[in-house]
Amino acid sequence: MAAIFRMSKSSNLASSICRAFTTASASASAGSLSPRPQWVFLGCPGVGKGTYASRLSNLLGVPHIATGDLVRHELSSDGPLSKQLAEIVNQGKLVSDEIIISLLSKRLEVGEAKGEIGFILDGFPRTIRQAEILEGVTDIGLVVNLKLPEQALIEKCLGRRICSQCGKNYNVAEINIKGENGKPGIYMAPLTPPPQCASKLITRGDDTEAVVKERLRVYQEMSQPLEDFYRTRGKLLEFDLPGGIPESWPKLLEALNLDECEEQLSAAA
Ligand SMILES: Nc1ncnc2c1ncn2[C@@H]1O[C@H](COP(=O)(O)OP(=O)(O)O)[C@@H](O)[C@H]1O
């Protein structure tokens, strides 16, 4: 009985996400455009998935879909789920697969209606079950795994500030980690807001030290196994961030063989 329940729950989830993903893939192949990337960004809280996924989505012309943003949007909307979500997120726990897949499917359907093709997923999948459901419904071309030492992750989360008006992310932390055991040091300058955002900065409710530590623990337990899941499928690109955006962005483009793509786009701009 329990096994049937688990199976039927899974297949319901798979079919709702499947509808959303298959329409997105159908529009990709209907046009004459070459297939657009369907990529996933993995990495611990605070590593910078949002920053680099958003830059790449602008460069490649595909939507950046962050499940954390979908969750935050839902919890600030005063809808029926908002209280329940606030409690889970502010404890650093994961939201249920059912809720996440429902939010993601809705987001994909809205994008499909606007003609979006391809995607960069940030924060999904976060569990093996989510990865299996995703694998059952669409092909993921590449999984980028961003990495930073734990000390930098904690400092970055605690220093994160968001403009309550435009939603842009800044960081007041100056990170300076000494190199040791043959590993190079890491320096990250603060990401200072422009004057129009400076007076409107807010901090995420889950960016307190206790909750960040819990999020890191949950990541290790639930999401780290995804590295092996994608490694064994030959899809994982490991990327140790060498520093802040000025050092890391060009190196990431190089690792993705996109450095020429950016040169062409900036020459055309
Ligand atoms: N794929 C997912 N599965 C379950 N919960 C999720 C998922 N994506 C986001 N969440 C919830 O939203 C919160 C914020 O997500 P995100 O902004 O990606 O945070 P982080 O900085 O910890 O990577 C998570 O702590 C979790 O509660």
The ligand as an SDF file (V2000), in Angstrom:
LIG
                    3D

 27 29  0  0  0  0  0  0  0  0999 V2000
   14.3430   22.4030   -4.9180 N   0  0  0  0  0  0  0  0  0  0  0  0
   13.9490   22.7140   -3.6620 C   0  0  0  0  0  0  0  0  0  0  0  0
   13.4610   21.7580   -2.8350 N   0  0  0  0  0  0  0  0  0  0  0  0
   13.0330   22.0550   -1.5830 C   0  0  0  0  0  0  0  0  0  0  0  0
   13.1080   23.2760   -1.0410 N   0  0  0  0  0  0  0  0  0  0  0  0
   13.5980   24.2850   -1.8220 C   0  0  0  0  0  0  0  0  0  0  0  0
   14.0410   24.0480   -3.1620 C   0  0  0  0  0  0  0  0  0  0  0  0
   14.4750   25.2360   -3.6870 N   0  0  0  0  0  0  0  0  0  0  0  0
   14.3150   26.1420   -2.7170 C   0  0  0  0  0  0  0  0  0  0  0  0
   13.7930   25.5870   -1.5920 N   0  0  0  0  0  0  0  0  0  0  0  0
   13.4490   26.2730   -0.3300 C   0  0  0  0  0  0  0  0  0  0  0  0
   13.7190   27.6650   -0.4730 O   0  0  0  0  0  0  0  0  0  0  0  0
   14.7690   28.0840    0.4080 C   0  0  0  0  0  0  0  0  0  0  0  0
   15.6060   29.1550   -0.2610 C   0  0  0  0  0  0  0  0  0  0  0  0
   16.2020   28.6120   -1.4350 O   0  0  0  0  0  0  0  0  0  0  0  0
   17.5070   29.2810   -2.0930 P   0  0  0  0  0  0  0  0  0  0  0  0
   17.2690   30.7170   -2.2930 O   0  0  0  0  0  0  0  0  0  0  0  0
   17.8560   28.4480   -3.2720 O   0  0  0  0  0  0  0  0  0  0  0  0
   18.5280   29.1330   -0.8950 O   0  0  0  0  0  0  0  0  0  0  0  0
   20.0650   28.7920   -0.7020 P   0  0  0  0  0  0  0  0  0  0  0  0
   20.7140   30.1370   -0.5890 O   0  0  0  0  0  0  0  0  0  0  0  0
   19.9940   28.0690    0.6300 O   0  0  0  0  0  0  0  0  0  0  0  0
   20.6050   27.9630   -1.8190 O   0  0  0  0  0  0  0  0  0  0  0  0
   15.5090   26.8010    0.7640 C   0  0  0  0  0  0  0  0  0  0  0  0
   16.1810   26.8810    2.0030 O   0  0  0  0  0  0  0  0  0  0  0  0
   14.3540   25.7960    0.8230 C   0  0  0  0  0  0  0  0  0  0  0  0
   13.6010   25.9440    2.0110 O   0  0  0  0  0  0  0  0  0  0  0  0
  1  2  1  0
  2  3  1  0
  2  7  2  0
  3  4  2  0
  4  5  1  0
  5  6  2  0
  6  7  1  0
  6 10  1  0
  7  8  1  0
  8  9  2  0
  9 10  1  0
 10 11  1  0
 11 12  1  0
 11 26  1  0
 12 13  1  0
 13 14  1  0
 13 24  1  0
 14 15  1  0
 15 16  1  0
 16 17  2  0
 16 18  1  0
 16 19  1  0
 19 20  1  0
 20 21  2  0
 20 22  1  0
 20 23  1  0
 24 25  1  0
 24 26  1  0
 26 27  1  0
M  END
$$$$
